[in-house]
Amino acid sequence: MAKHWWKALAVLLLLYTIIAGFLVKIPVIENNEQSTRNLFFHVPMWISMYTLFTISVVNSILYLGKYDLRKDILASCAANVGVLFGVMGFVTGSVWATYTWGGTLTSDPKQISTAVALLIYLAYLVLRMSVTDIDKRARVSAIYNIFAFALLIPLTYIIPRMVDSLHPGSATSPGFRGKDTSGTLMMVFYPAFTGWTLLGVWIYTLRVRYKRLELKNIFK
Amino acid sequence: MPVIHQTLTLVKKDLVLELRQKYAFYGILLYIISTVFVINMMMGQPEEKVWNALFWVVQLFVSVNAIAKSFIQESRGRLLYFYSLVHPRCFIAAKLLYNILLMGLMSVIALVSCIIFLGNPIINIGYFTGVVMLGGLSLSLLFTMLAAIAAQANQNAALMAIMGFPIMMPLLMLLANIARSAFVPVLQPGLPNMFLLLAGMDVLIIGLAMILFPFLWKD
């Protein structure tokens, strides 16, 4: 039981996020109205995705060090769940954009660059499917994974900060700094991102266990 | 320096092979000219923005086709032979260099045929040529690495497109934006930053290729 306390914590935090996220009084900023509540769902998805992709790339590097197939399974499962959270982050953002920016798919640099980053990771999943030899697949995809992660950071961190974007927090739009954000938002936001990240890791561990069972002939 | 010497010998070997066969060169030459000619038949002489977009799309497909060959033409036995002779880093460095040369030549041909068939909306031709060479360099670096990965995955050329297109998207957008300056007489804001970003990406790709290729080659 002692091992599973964090799963209970994840459930509690997410319950709190969903209940408080919809009930807490938030500051209304012009045409954002109540859509600001998306902060509790959209941003944590990205944090969860980053966590999982980091787990994935670390395992890929470890795989290249020792050629231990177990690390490859970890890397692929983390990337899979990471893509899931990335897609959810993209969808929540696009839905939000529909009502605030007036278009689901806009030419905003943040939206484009995250879409490209997700495509790169989808290519990683396709690459895994295309190679049948298990050792070769592990090696090739580990290398591609490092490549993908090295591009993820400039794509989602550096380029969007260099150009103007409508996204909250960039240039002149109000966003995420202390003076822009009310305390009630932060009271829900921090538990929210902890909760979603824990959920991501939880799904990841489940997937790893499933894969281990599937491939138990290899791992004994 | 034996390392530099080995690398240059490998580049020379690729060049000699190419000069003897001339298959890649004429194949791609035909490819460029027919692509540009088809565009010309479809839309005549497009305006500058379309011209720029079409030019970079042509460049993209040319680089995929030119570079996919660089690993596919090596047979398994020959790769094993190289593996026993040189360090993998020399091998990938040679491939990178050779592909940069090839792509530089192809870029010039693509530019000339685009100007002939699609008209010349470029105001600052020197600047545009520079950007094209830079673009050829970046694209060849990226696709060489991807071709190396694809070569491991059963020499699958379709795989290279799947892996490559999402990755080259930011690169191509960056290049097209930088190149826009050659069509308009006004100064674009943020141009030095974009150049810096492009250089950063090139360095990143070279670094990754140098670090990761030895792992890729252990077979």
Interface residues (C-beta under 8 A of the other chain):
Chain A: L64 S113 V116 L119 I120 L122 A123 V126 L127 S130 V131 K136 R139 V140 A142 I143 Y144 I146 F147 A148 A150 L151 P154 L155 I158 I159 M162 V163
Chain B: M145 I149 Q152 A153 N154 N156 L159 I162 M163 F165 P166 I167 M169 P170 G190 N193 L197 G200 M201 L204 L208 L212 F215 L216 K218 D219
